[in-house]
C-alpha cells in the first residue's frame, strides 16, 4: 500500500464520521419536531374532551 492510498482511506473515514455526526444532529431535530407535534395534538384532544364534558351555561347538575 502506498502513502497516497492510506491517506485516501483516512479521508474516507473522516467523511463517514462527519456524515454520521450530521445524521445524528438531523435525527435530533426530527425527534424534537415530532415530539412537539405530538404534544400539541394531545393537548388539542384533551381540550376537545373537556369542552364536550362541560355543562352548557345555565344548567346545573342537581334536579
PyMOL commands that set and color helices and strands:
alter all, ss='L'
color gray80, all
select helices_A, chain A and resi 3-53
alter helices_A, ss='H'
color red, helices_A
deselect
rebuild
show_as cartoon
